[in-house]
């Protein structure tokens, strides 16, 4: 199956290198690699399909709008796996392992409209107000996920707040949560923490021990400690075929 990265420059700059090494090591069903946006200099463009950065009508990258436009491209076919550069596989996986994972059930009493969660609660508002959903799971677990291009287009073709005219990164909606609640694709309630680890603070932990029972993990800039960098380097020391 194809894998698609929507990529932009990062502080470290090496995330995509190690994410691709993990994919080559642990995902045997790989077909094509798409990189939408920024391609680091260490990536061989002969080994991937590069799509120029997709921005909205105001020249702003907004995740939900960019994913929708990508799905409308003829080169995007059937099902594909959405992966981020700060996501890494830790054991042999097949396409059937890339399922939605539940972070929480969204409850208005816990509402916080700051940062990216503003986008999450905008999604909640659309799902409950426009589609009359009574129960909404936050499925934004920051793990690889499979989309079907035609279902994606169907879900988002008339969706409010897709971000076509937004001015800020989080002016769109959460596509994974929206897609699985509206596309008719059934999903089980699997707590995300059973499957993946996430590092979002600068506290160093025993990474081999923490990750031993996990299938994948992610980090943000703050969670990318020196020890985690060393873990990645030791876990995936060999070049992938996608590197120069």
Secondary structure, DSSP 8 states (H G I E B T S, - for coil): -EEEEEE---SS--HHHHHHHHHHHHBTT---EEEEE---TTB-TTSSEEE-----TTS---HHHHHHHHHTSTT--SEEEEE-TTEEE-S-B-GGG----B-EE--GGG---STTHHHHHHHHHHHHHTS--S--EE---SS-EEEEHHHHHHHHTT-TT-STT-SSTTSS--HHHHHHHHS-------BGGGTEEEE-SS----HHHHHTT-SEEEE-TTT--HHHHHHHHHHS-S--TTB-
